Amino acid sequence: MEGNFLYTESMELQTRAANGGEVLETAPDRWLYRIPAGPAGAYRWAQRDAHLDRSRANLPVRPPVSLRLRARVSTLDLPGTWGFGLWNDPFSMSFGISGAARRLPALPNAAWFFFASPHNYLSFRNDTQANGFLAATFRSPRLPAPLLVLGAPALALLLTRPSARLLRRMAQMFIKESASRIAVDVTAWNSYRLDWLPDRAFFYANETLVHETGISPAGPLGLVIWIDNQFAAFRPDGRWKFGTLENFTPAWMEVEALEINKK
């Protein structure tokens, strides 16, 4: 694919970590993302990405592209989340501190392979997969950030379950999503591929199509690869909660042979 190559793992992506998390290059083109064992109440995190130092308008990945990599993780039931793919980092808010881009929160746009432990409920719909190992997309309109800030008082609806359920229904009007569970042994090496087109997304595990959807995120997006002990849940009955989880043993993810090519 001469001339179409965008990324490899040998590129300089930004490394982030917290509370003992670390990212190590263990072999050429292979990276280990690791968090230590520890109690709830502390956010343990290891990540590499290509988005935090850019404004959302200048994120580097636009369709049509194909993301490929191989990965394995240490356990089937990590408390928290891990994954890899493309997103707009919607919940990040920064003001240019330490070289970060100036940005306010946004509605989510993403296409990724995402694991969420049962403590999580990461869907605004009542009829789609909200945890487990997923191939998933989110598509939202690119509303001006100041408009979202003006809408922040609506978060008061979270204070009671009936009003929280109303807020979930309101979110469904703006945030479209699609997800399928993936049935592979994630502790073994598997190959993963995401083909992101302007109007469609295709997900493959070991060259088998595992999810296809017409809900394609609005770009541009940035690459993210991470592991952490965090959870977030906004359930159909209106209950919501977020925080960090205890992991009794260290947890890790290995990633190799990453590339993103123009299709």
Beta strands, then each sheet from edge to edge (+ up, - down):
strand 1: 5-8
strand 2: 14-18
strand 3: 22-27
strand 4: 30-35
strand 5: 45-49
strand 6: 65-73
strand 7: 81-87
strand 8: 94-95
strand 9: 102-103
strand 10: 110-116
strand 11: 132-139
strand 12: 176-181
strand 13: 190-197
strand 14: 200-205
strand 15: 208-213
strand 16: 222-228
strand 17: 230-234
strand 18: 240-244
strand 19: 251-262
sheet 1: 1+ 19- 4+ 3-
sheet 2: 1+ 19- 6+ 13- 14+ 15-
sheet 3: 2+ 5- 16+ 7- 10+ 11- 12+
sheet 4: 8+ 9-
sheet 5: 17+ 18-
end
